[in-house]
Amino acid sequence: MKKNNNIKEWYMQEFPSDECGESISEKATFTGVLVMMSVHSDVYDYLGIVDSVIRERIFEEISDRMSCDYDDVYNVWLYGCDYERERRWYA
């Protein structure tokens, strides 16, 4: 079964008691977050929120969906798509 790509719908199902989830943009998708990170755009603006807990939960879900570590998603957010190349240079 294909997972829902709409972040707000997913978030409200996973965290129904978190009223802050209502603030998430209706248009935000997991794919969109990845695109925003790849072009160094502001993920918070894209999501329509400024809540780091929500962002962390979304990044956790992305890491689950991509079968990678949370740190990998977080580091791409911080450093952009060149993170893997940069990490190898400085290892």
Backbone atoms as SQL, in Angstrom:
CREATE TABLE atoms (id INTEGER PRIMARY KEY, chain TEXT, resi INTEGER, resn TEXT, atom TEXT, x REAL, y REAL, z REAL);
INSERT INTO atoms VALUES
  (1, 'A', 1, 'MET', 'N', 0.840, -1.182, 0.000),
  (2, 'A', 1, 'MET', 'CA', 0.000, 0.000, 0.000),
  (3, 'A', 1, 'MET', 'C', 0.887, 1.249, 0.000),
  (4, 'A', 2, 'LYS', 'N', 0.593, 2.187, -0.891),
  (5, 'A', 2, 'LYS', 'CA', 1.359, 3.420, -0.994),
  (6, 'A', 2, 'LYS', 'C', 1.036, 4.337, 0.176),
  (7, 'A', 3, 'LYS', 'N', 2.076, 4.920, 0.763),
  (8, 'A', 3, 'LYS', 'CA', 1.875, 5.833, 1.888),
  (9, 'A', 3, 'LYS', 'C', 1.409, 7.192, 1.393),
  (10, 'A', 4, 'ASN', 'N', 0.616, 7.860, 2.210),
  (11, 'A', 4, 'ASN', 'CA', 0.107, 9.189, 1.911),
  (12, 'A', 4, 'ASN', 'C', 1.269, 10.171, 1.809),
  (13, 'A', 5, 'ASN', 'N', 1.326, 10.945, 0.732),
  (14, 'A', 5, 'ASN', 'CA', 2.398, 11.916, 0.528),
  (15, 'A', 5, 'ASN', 'C', 2.053, 13.280, 1.128),
  (16, 'A', 6, 'ASN', 'N', 0.776, 13.524, 1.448),
  (17, 'A', 6, 'ASN', 'CA', 0.359, 14.800, 2.012),
  (18, 'A', 6, 'ASN', 'C', 0.730, 14.849, 3.490),
  (19, 'A', 7, 'ILE', 'N', 1.539, 15.820, 3.860),
  (20, 'A', 7, 'ILE', 'CA', 2.063, 15.873, 5.223),
  (21, 'A', 7, 'ILE', 'C', 0.980, 16.167, 6.247),
  (22, 'A', 8, 'LYS', 'N', 0.122, 17.130, 5.968),
  (23, 'A', 8, 'LYS', 'CA', -0.906, 17.492, 6.952),
  (24, 'A', 8, 'LYS', 'C', -1.833, 16.315, 7.240),
  (25, 'A', 9, 'GLU', 'N', -2.275, 15.623, 6.195),
  (26, 'A', 9, 'GLU', 'CA', -3.142, 14.455, 6.395),
  (27, 'A', 9, 'GLU', 'C', -2.426, 13.388, 7.217),
  (28, 'A', 10, 'TRP', 'N', -1.168, 13.101, 6.852),
  (29, 'A', 10, 'TRP', 'CA', -0.385, 12.103, 7.595),
  (30, 'A', 10, 'TRP', 'C', -0.229, 12.535, 9.046),
  (31, 'A', 11, 'TYR', 'N', 0.152, 13.802, 9.251),
  (32, 'A', 11, 'TYR', 'CA', 0.430, 14.292, 10.595),
  (33, 'A', 11, 'TYR', 'C', -0.812, 14.219, 11.475),
  (34, 'A', 12, 'MET', 'N', -1.940, 14.618, 10.952),
  (35, 'A', 12, 'MET', 'CA', -3.169, 14.624, 11.746),
  (36, 'A', 12, 'MET', 'C', -3.612, 13.203, 12.101),
  (37, 'A', 13, 'GLN', 'N', -3.285, 12.231, 11.257),
  (38, 'A', 13, 'GLN', 'CA', -3.574, 10.828, 11.592),
  (39, 'A', 13, 'GLN', 'C', -2.622, 10.305, 12.659),
  (40, 'A', 14, 'GLU', 'N', -1.351, 10.653, 12.529),
  (41, 'A', 14, 'GLU', 'CA', -0.331, 10.156, 13.456),
  (42, 'A', 14, 'GLU', 'C', -0.347, 10.865, 14.809),
  (43, 'A', 15, 'PHE', 'N', -0.673, 12.142, 14.818),
  (44, 'A', 15, 'PHE', 'CA', -0.625, 12.958, 16.031),
  (45, 'A', 15, 'PHE', 'C', -1.922, 13.758, 16.187),
  (46, 'A', 16, 'PRO', 'N', -3.047, 13.063, 16.347),
  (47, 'A', 16, 'PRO', 'CA', -4.347, 13.750, 16.373),
  (48, 'A', 16, 'PRO', 'C', -4.517, 14.724, 17.535),
  (49, 'A', 17, 'SER', 'N', -3.783, 14.546, 18.608),
  (50, 'A', 17, 'SER', 'CA', -3.936, 15.444, 19.756),
  (51, 'A', 17, 'SER', 'C', -3.076, 16.705, 19.643),
  (52, 'A', 18, 'ASP', 'N', -2.214, 16.777, 18.628),
  (53, 'A', 18, 'ASP', 'CA', -1.359, 17.949, 18.441),
  (54, 'A', 18, 'ASP', 'C', -2.093, 18.965, 17.567),
  (55, 'A', 19, 'GLU', 'N', -2.688, 19.943, 18.202),
  (56, 'A', 19, 'GLU', 'CA', -3.459, 20.957, 17.485),
  (57, 'A', 19, 'GLU', 'C', -2.599, 21.809, 16.559),
  (58, 'A', 20, 'CYS', 'N', -1.305, 21.856, 16.810),
  (59, 'A', 20, 'CYS', 'CA', -0.408, 22.632, 15.951),
  (60, 'A', 20, 'CYS', 'C', -0.353, 22.060, 14.534),
  (61, 'A', 21, 'GLY', 'N', -0.694, 20.796, 14.394),
  (62, 'A', 21, 'GLY', 'CA', -0.700, 20.170, 13.074),
  (63, 'A', 21, 'GLY', 'C', -1.660, 20.836, 12.108),
  (64, 'A', 22, 'GLU', 'N', -2.672, 21.490, 12.646),
  (65, 'A', 22, 'GLU', 'CA', -3.632, 22.207, 11.798),
  (66, 'A', 22, 'GLU', 'C', -2.967, 23.324, 11.010),
  (67, 'A', 23, 'SER', 'N', -1.836, 23.804, 11.495),
  (68, 'A', 23, 'SER', 'CA', -1.134, 24.912, 10.844),
  (69, 'A', 23, 'SER', 'C', -0.303, 24.476, 9.643),
  (70, 'A', 24, 'ILE', 'N', -0.091, 23.189, 9.478),
  (71, 'A', 24, 'ILE', 'CA', 0.711, 22.688, 8.364),
  (72, 'A', 24, 'ILE', 'C', 0.000, 23.013, 7.050),
  (73, 'A', 25, 'SER', 'N', 0.744, 23.454, 6.074),
  (74, 'A', 25, 'SER', 'CA', 0.181, 23.778, 4.764),
  (75, 'A', 25, 'SER', 'C', -0.532, 22.578, 4.157),
  (76, 'A', 26, 'GLU', 'N', -1.684, 22.831, 3.591),
  (77, 'A', 26, 'GLU', 'CA', -2.467, 21.787, 2.910),
  (78, 'A', 26, 'GLU', 'C', -1.708, 21.216, 1.714),
  (79, 'A', 27, 'LYS', 'N', -0.844, 22.022, 1.122),
  (80, 'A', 27, 'LYS', 'CA', -0.144, 21.634, -0.105),
  (81, 'A', 27, 'LYS', 'C', 1.179, 20.918, 0.149),
  (82, 'A', 28, 'ALA', 'N', 1.655, 20.920, 1.379),
  (83, 'A', 28, 'ALA', 'CA', 2.971, 20.341, 1.685),
  (84, 'A', 28, 'ALA', 'C', 2.961, 18.827, 1.533),
  (85, 'A', 29, 'THR', 'N', 3.980, 18.325, 0.849),
  (86, 'A', 29, 'THR', 'CA', 4.142, 16.877, 0.675),
  (87, 'A', 29, 'THR', 'C', 5.549, 16.477, 1.115),
  (88, 'A', 30, 'PHE', 'N', 5.720, 15.184, 1.357),
  (89, 'A', 30, 'PHE', 'CA', 7.053, 14.684, 1.718),
  (90, 'A', 30, 'PHE', 'C', 8.019, 14.895, 0.553),
  (91, 'A', 31, 'THR', 'N', 7.546, 14.672, -0.652),
  (92, 'A', 31, 'THR', 'CA', 8.383, 14.904, -1.823),
  (93, 'A', 31, 'THR', 'C', 8.790, 16.369, -1.901),
  (94, 'A', 32, 'GLY', 'N', 7.846, 17.261, -1.627),
  (95, 'A', 32, 'GLY', 'CA', 8.127, 18.690, -1.651),
  (96, 'A', 32, 'GLY', 'C', 9.182, 19.095, -0.642),
  (97, 'A', 33, 'VAL', 'N', 9.150, 18.495, 0.541),
  (98, 'A', 33, 'VAL', 'CA', 10.164, 18.795, 1.558),
  (99, 'A', 33, 'VAL', 'C', 11.543, 18.414, 1.035),
  (100, 'A', 34, 'LEU', 'N', 11.641, 17.256, 0.408),
  (101, 'A', 34, 'LEU', 'CA', 12.931, 16.827, -0.140),
  (102, 'A', 34, 'LEU', 'C', 13.419, 17.787, -1.219),
  (103, 'A', 35, 'VAL', 'N', 12.508, 18.252, -2.055),
  (104, 'A', 35, 'VAL', 'CA', 12.887, 19.211, -3.091),
  (105, 'A', 35, 'VAL', 'C', 13.356, 20.517, -2.448),
  (106, 'A', 36, 'MET', 'N', 12.627, 20.996, -1.454),
  (107, 'A', 36, 'MET', 'CA', 13.009, 22.235, -0.771),
  (108, 'A', 36, 'MET', 'C', 14.397, 22.116, -0.157),
  (109, 'A', 37, 'MET', 'N', 14.678, 20.969, 0.461),
  (110, 'A', 37, 'MET', 'CA', 16.004, 20.782, 1.053),
  (111, 'A', 37, 'MET', 'C', 17.081, 20.748, -0.021),
  (112, 'A', 38, 'SER', 'N', 16.766, 20.153, -1.176),
  (113, 'A', 38, 'SER', 'CA', 17.785, 20.005, -2.220),
  (114, 'A', 38, 'SER', 'C', 18.156, 21.338, -2.851),
  (115, 'A', 39, 'VAL', 'N', 17.270, 22.319, -2.792),
  (116, 'A', 39, 'VAL', 'CA', 17.567, 23.633, -3.366),
  (117, 'A', 39, 'VAL', 'C', 17.805, 24.675, -2.279),
  (118, 'A', 40, 'HIS', 'N', 18.022, 24.211, -1.066),
  (119, 'A', 40, 'HIS', 'CA', 18.326, 25.063, 0.084),
  (120, 'A', 40, 'HIS', 'C', 17.228, 26.087, 0.389),
  (121, 'A', 41, 'SER', 'N', 15.975, 25.714, 0.126),
  (122, 'A', 41, 'SER', 'CA', 14.861, 26.598, 0.465),
  (123, 'A', 41, 'SER', 'C', 14.432, 26.352, 1.907),
  (124, 'A', 42, 'ASP', 'N', 13.725, 27.311, 2.465),
  (125, 'A', 42, 'ASP', 'CA', 13.299, 27.235, 3.858),
  (126, 'A', 42, 'ASP', 'C', 12.170, 26.219, 4.026),
  (127, 'A', 43, 'VAL', 'N', 12.468, 25.123, 4.680),
  (128, 'A', 43, 'VAL', 'CA', 11.490, 24.060, 4.908),
  (129, 'A', 43, 'VAL', 'C', 10.343, 24.568, 5.773),
  (130, 'A', 44, 'TYR', 'N', 10.656, 25.402, 6.753),
  (131, 'A', 44, 'TYR', 'CA', 9.605, 25.938, 7.609),
  (132, 'A', 44, 'TYR', 'C', 8.601, 26.758, 6.804),
  (133, 'A', 45, 'ASP', 'N', 9.083, 27.590, 5.889),
  (134, 'A', 45, 'ASP', 'CA', 8.178, 28.361, 5.031),
  (135, 'A', 45, 'ASP', 'C', 7.309, 27.432, 4.194),
  (136, 'A', 46, 'TYR', 'N', 7.926, 26.407, 3.635),
  (137, 'A', 46, 'TYR', 'CA', 7.200, 25.451, 2.801),
  (138, 'A', 46, 'TYR', 'C', 6.100, 24.755, 3.600),
  (139, 'A', 47, 'LEU', 'N', 6.425, 24.356, 4.824),
  (140, 'A', 47, 'LEU', 'CA', 5.456, 23.644, 5.672),
  (141, 'A', 47, 'LEU', 'C', 4.407, 24.585, 6.263),
  (142, 'A', 48, 'GLY', 'N', 4.737, 25.858, 6.358),
  (143, 'A', 48, 'GLY', 'CA', 3.814, 26.812, 6.954),
  (144, 'A', 48, 'GLY', 'C', 3.824, 26.789, 8.465),
  (145, 'A', 49, 'ILE', 'N', 4.886, 26.276, 9.036),
  (146, 'A', 49, 'ILE', 'CA', 5.018, 26.168, 10.500),
  (147, 'A', 49, 'ILE', 'C', 6.404, 26.648, 10.915),
  (148, 'A', 50, 'VAL', 'N', 6.561, 26.887, 12.215),
  (149, 'A', 50, 'VAL', 'CA', 7.880, 27.219, 12.773),
  (150, 'A', 50, 'VAL', 'C', 8.172, 26.334, 13.983),
  (151, 'A', 51, 'ASP', 'N', 7.528, 25.202, 14.049),
  (152, 'A', 51, 'ASP', 'CA', 7.618, 24.295, 15.190),
  (153, 'A', 51, 'ASP', 'C', 8.660, 23.211, 14.918),
  (154, 'A', 52, 'SER', 'N', 9.725, 23.192, 15.710),
  (155, 'A', 52, 'SER', 'CA', 10.792, 22.215, 15.483),
  (156, 'A', 52, 'SER', 'C', 10.360, 20.790, 15.804),
  (157, 'A', 53, 'VAL', 'N', 9.403, 20.604, 16.710),
  (158, 'A', 53, 'VAL', 'CA', 8.913, 19.253, 17.018),
  (159, 'A', 53, 'VAL', 'C', 8.217, 18.664, 15.795),
  (160, 'A', 54, 'ILE', 'N', 7.387, 19.468, 15.137),
  (161, 'A', 54, 'ILE', 'CA', 6.708, 18.996, 13.923),
  (162, 'A', 54, 'ILE', 'C', 7.740, 18.682, 12.849),
  (163, 'A', 55, 'ARG', 'N', 8.719, 19.574, 12.663),
  (164, 'A', 55, 'ARG', 'CA', 9.763, 19.324, 11.670),
  (165, 'A', 55, 'ARG', 'C', 10.510, 18.029, 11.967),
  (166, 'A', 56, 'GLU', 'N', 10.854, 17.809, 13.228),
  (167, 'A', 56, 'GLU', 'CA', 11.556, 16.581, 13.602),
  (168, 'A', 56, 'GLU', 'C', 10.715, 15.349, 13.297),
  (169, 'A', 57, 'ARG', 'N', 9.430, 15.400, 13.584),
  (170, 'A', 57, 'ARG', 'CA', 8.544, 14.265, 13.292),
  (171, 'A', 57, 'ARG', 'C', 8.457, 14.007, 11.788),
  (172, 'A', 58, 'ILE', 'N', 8.416, 15.071, 11.020),
  (173, 'A', 58, 'ILE', 'CA', 8.380, 14.926, 9.562),
  (174, 'A', 58, 'ILE', 'C', 9.691, 14.334, 9.063),
  (175, 'A', 59, 'PHE', 'N', 10.812, 14.807, 9.578),
  (176, 'A', 59, 'PHE', 'CA', 12.110, 14.252, 9.183),
  (177, 'A', 59, 'PHE', 'C', 12.226, 12.786, 9.586),
  (178, 'A', 60, 'GLU', 'N', 11.699, 12.416, 10.740),
  (179, 'A', 60, 'GLU', 'CA', 11.698, 11.007, 11.155),
  (180, 'A', 60, 'GLU', 'C', 10.915, 10.162, 10.164),
  (181, 'A', 61, 'GLU', 'N', 9.766, 10.671, 9.731),
  (182, 'A', 61, 'GLU', 'CA', 8.958, 9.927, 8.767),
  (183, 'A', 61, 'GLU', 'C', 9.680, 9.820, 7.426),
  (184, 'A', 62, 'ILE', 'N', 10.336, 10.893, 7.003),
  (185, 'A', 62, 'ILE', 'CA', 11.106, 10.836, 5.762),
  (186, 'A', 62, 'ILE', 'C', 12.203, 9.783, 5.879),
  (187, 'A', 63, 'SER', 'N', 12.896, 9.758, 7.011),
  (188, 'A', 63, 'SER', 'CA', 13.963, 8.762, 7.179),
  (189, 'A', 63, 'SER', 'C', 13.400, 7.347, 7.153),
  (190, 'A', 64, 'ASP', 'N', 12.219, 7.141, 7.730),
  (191, 'A', 64, 'ASP', 'CA', 11.579, 5.818, 7.667),
  (192, 'A', 64, 'ASP', 'C', 11.224, 5.457, 6.226),
  (193, 'A', 65, 'ARG', 'N', 10.635, 6.395, 5.525),
  (194, 'A', 65, 'ARG', 'CA', 10.220, 6.131, 4.147),
  (195, 'A', 65, 'ARG', 'C', 11.407, 5.896, 3.228),
  (196, 'A', 66, 'MET', 'N', 12.525, 6.535, 3.511),
  (197, 'A', 66, 'MET', 'CA', 13.712, 6.396, 2.668),
  (198, 'A', 66, 'MET', 'C', 14.684, 5.336, 3.186),
  (199, 'A', 67, 'SER', 'N', 14.332, 4.721, 4.307),
  (200, 'A', 67, 'SER', 'CA', 15.198, 3.705, 4.926),
  (201, 'A', 67, 'SER', 'C', 16.610, 4.232, 5.142),
  (202, 'A', 68, 'CYS', 'N', 16.673, 5.412, 5.752),
  (203, 'A', 68, 'CYS', 'CA', 17.966, 5.984, 6.089),
  (204, 'A', 68, 'CYS', 'C', 17.899, 6.519, 7.512),
  (205, 'A', 69, 'ASP', 'N', 19.038, 6.936, 8.029),
  (206, 'A', 69, 'ASP', 'CA', 19.088, 7.482, 9.382),
  (207, 'A', 69, 'ASP', 'C', 18.482, 8.884, 9.420),
  (208, 'A', 70, 'TYR', 'N', 17.888, 9.217, 10.547),
  (209, 'A', 70, 'TYR', 'CA', 17.373, 10.569, 10.758),
  (210, 'A', 70, 'TYR', 'C', 18.484, 11.594, 10.541),
  (211, 'A', 71, 'ASP', 'N', 19.681, 11.280, 11.025),
  (212, 'A', 71, 'ASP', 'CA', 20.814, 12.204, 10.885),
  (213, 'A', 71, 'ASP', 'C', 21.119, 12.530, 9.430),
  (214, 'A', 72, 'ASP', 'N', 20.901, 11.570, 8.534),
  (215, 'A', 72, 'ASP', 'CA', 21.140, 11.830, 7.116),
  (216, 'A', 72, 'ASP', 'C', 20.171, 12.890, 6.596),
  (217, 'A', 73, 'VAL', 'N', 18.891, 12.765, 6.964),
  (218, 'A', 73, 'VAL', 'CA', 17.888, 13.747, 6.545),
  (219, 'A', 73, 'VAL', 'C', 18.206, 15.102, 7.169),
  (220, 'A', 74, 'TYR', 'N', 18.513, 15.086, 8.450),
  (221, 'A', 74, 'TYR', 'CA', 18.817, 16.326, 9.170),
  (222, 'A', 74, 'TYR', 'C', 20.022, 17.041, 8.559),
  (223, 'A', 75, 'ASN', 'N', 21.059, 16.286, 8.224),
  (224, 'A', 75, 'ASN', 'CA', 22.270, 16.887, 7.668),
  (225, 'A', 75, 'ASN', 'C', 22.056, 17.431, 6.259),
  (226, 'A', 76, 'VAL', 'N', 21.209, 16.784, 5.466),
  (227, 'A', 76, 'VAL', 'CA', 20.881, 17.344, 4.157),
  (228, 'A', 76, 'VAL', 'C', 20.143, 18.659, 4.354),
  (229, 'A', 77, 'TRP', 'N', 19.259, 18.728, 5.352),
  (230, 'A', 77, 'TRP', 'CA', 18.548, 19.968, 5.655),
  (231, 'A', 77, 'TRP', 'C', 19.543, 21.068, 6.048),
  (232, 'A', 78, 'LEU', 'N', 20.502, 20.720, 6.893),
  (233, 'A', 78, 'LEU', 'CA', 21.476, 21.720, 7.345),
  (234, 'A', 78, 'LEU', 'C', 22.466, 22.131, 6.267),
  (235, 'A', 79, 'TYR', 'N', 22.974, 21.139, 5.539),
  (236, 'A', 79, 'TYR', 'CA', 24.104, 21.385, 4.644),
  (237, 'A', 79, 'TYR', 'C', 23.779, 21.280, 3.160),
  (238, 'A', 80, 'GLY', 'N', 22.597, 20.808, 2.822),
  (239, 'A', 80, 'GLY', 'CA', 22.219, 20.644, 1.426),
  (240, 'A', 80, 'GLY', 'C', 22.627, 19.293, 0.876),
  (241, 'A', 81, 'CYS', 'N', 22.368, 19.116, -0.394),
  (242, 'A', 81, 'CYS', 'CA', 22.602, 17.825, -1.043),
  (243, 'A', 81, 'CYS', 'C', 24.061, 17.439, -1.130),
  (244, 'A', 82, 'ASP', 'N', 24.964, 18.386, -0.984),
  (245, 'A', 82, 'ASP', 'CA', 26.382, 18.072, -1.046),
  (246, 'A', 82, 'ASP', 'C', 26.889, 17.462, 0.253),
  (247, 'A', 83, 'TYR', 'N', 26.010, 17.254, 1.223),
  (248, 'A', 83, 'TYR', 'CA', 26.437, 16.754, 2.525),
  (249, 'A', 83, 'TYR', 'C', 27.234, 15.462, 2.405),
  (250, 'A', 84, 'GLU', 'N', 26.746, 14.497, 1.641),
  (251, 'A', 84, 'GLU', 'CA', 27.436, 13.203, 1.552),
  (252, 'A', 84, 'GLU', 'C', 28.844, 13.386, 0.979),
  (253, 'A', 85, 'ARG', 'N', 28.968, 14.189, -0.055),
  (254, 'A', 85, 'ARG', 'CA', 30.283, 14.425, -0.651),
  (255, 'A', 85, 'ARG', 'C', 31.186, 15.147, 0.342),
  (256, 'A', 86, 'GLU', 'N', 30.670, 16.166, 0.985),
  (257, 'A', 86, 'GLU', 'CA', 31.450, 16.943, 1.956),
  (258, 'A', 86, 'GLU', 'C', 31.886, 16.060, 3.122),
  (259, 'A', 87, 'ARG', 'N', 30.995, 15.212, 3.582),
  (260, 'A', 87, 'ARG', 'CA', 31.323, 14.362, 4.729),
  (261, 'A', 87, 'ARG', 'C', 32.486, 13.440, 4.378),
  (262, 'A', 88, 'ARG', 'N', 32.499, 12.910, 3.173),
  (263, 'A', 88, 'ARG', 'CA', 33.604, 12.022, 2.771),
  (264, 'A', 88, 'ARG', 'C', 34.920, 12.804, 2.695),
  (265, 'A', 89, 'TRP', 'N', 34.873, 14.073, 2.270),
  (266, 'A', 89, 'TRP', 'CA', 36.090, 14.853, 2.185),
  (267, 'A', 89, 'TRP', 'C', 36.706, 15.108, 3.538),
  (268, 'A', 90, 'TYR', 'N', 35.885, 15.305, 4.532),
  (269, 'A', 90, 'TYR', 'CA', 36.390, 15.673, 5.852),
  (270, 'A', 90, 'TYR', 'C', 36.460, 14.510, 6.832),
  (271, 'A', 91, 'ALA', 'N', 36.163, 13.308, 6.390),
  (272, 'A', 91, 'ALA', 'CA', 36.185, 12.137, 7.284),
  (273, 'A', 91, 'ALA', 'C', 37.600, 11.718, 7.611);
